[in-house]
């Protein structure tokens, strides 16, 4: 599932091409990706801005808000012909934007205001201050991985970057947040920002289906230190990377470098 760096990569490609453009036509195909109020035709609507809100691509229009979550297999592509798994096409003067989603786990939300499932999400990992991050983390009693994956705590973190962040911060994924020191949480905040910026710079991680708007894969998966490296030696200590199931999620870590 695309996480913050992948969605940010997509938004940075969409924004300069769509900002200020008027939609000249919309085409929708019946699909499970449409949740809540079905988007209207939108012909004549102007795109004011395209931004990332957690894992959502959000287009602020002059008459409403369109939010797109890519789920596991969703893709936003410029100028491709509709095919079997096309769910929506937005036509502009000189270009088109197509949403493809094989498994239909994505979501398309529409509203006169920012749709509630988007609006209720927590602060952005790249915008939350060190003080707010530490203070809010200390208010919870749960494994640090669970908190980081909670989109009401922070919007945009997912399984890949949570595993990578906790390795860099030398924190066991099962450590309870209320038992972590201020220094440990501050270390996590610093490493989170560095990690996400690095991943954005490499176009995100292509583990399975993710591609950018040009259909190109990211390369940050080549930099992963623990994720999907079960049994391989830790790059720091040489111990084998372990994989456990935590919170029903596959979790990768080094037992030597990330002790409880």
Secondary structure, 3 states (H helix, E strand, C coil): CCCHHHHHHHHHHHHHHHCCCEEEEEEECCCCCECCCCCCCCCCCEEEEEEEECCEEEEEECCEEEEEECCCCEEEEECCCCCCCEEEEEEECCEEEEEEECCCCCEEEEECCCCHHHHCCCEECCCCCHHHHHHHHCCCCCEHHHHHHCCCCEECCCHHHHHHHHHHCCCCCCCEHHHCCHHHHHHHHHHHHHHHHHHHHCCCCCCCCCCCCCCCCCCHHHHCCCCCCCCCECCCCCCECEEEEECCEEEEECCCCCCC
